[in-house]
Amino acid sequence: MINRTIALAKYKGTFEQPDIFGYYGGFGGAYIPEMLYPNVEELKNSYLKIMYEKDFQEAFRALLKDYVGRPSPLYHAKRLSEKHGATIFLKREDLNHTGAHKINNTIGQLLLARRLGKHRIIAETGAGQHGVATATVCALMNMQCVVYMGEKDIERQAPNVARMKMLGATVIPATSGSKTLKDATNEAIRDWINNPVDTHYI
């Protein structure tokens, strides 16, 4: 669970609150395209309020338990323990729906997006796992999903691209620059600039 002190930062040996511009002493701030300022302000002003609402927390926890499969089990790695002379347990994140932590992020963000009245989700992905998790939760919540991915990454990660498409996502290749993640991110930001009202960028 997110700690209410997330805004605290270590600066010159003391903990300080950021100023109204997001600066911690001489550091910080938001460097975003001017046209996205209203979107970021909307998130800033709504995020903590929504995150701590009882209905949001109940929906989030229910999906983590019943859809994702959390808490994921611990497995006693007997041979690894013997090899290193220690008792080693592995937390089986791979058993969660889509695996690892990405599903946590996408479930939380889609619940947030719905509360903000957004019905279109965009994301960028490199290896494709973030795109798969995003497409999975969009399919679960019946929301439109557009994933930007570098043209080279699409070729390298064909199985994940196929998964995203099977889940109903539109995968758009980034064909500029290095044709990888950086360029996919640029395309996603351009999309968000052009669709600021109905779109949430994960």
Disulfide bonds with the S-S distance in Angstrom:
none
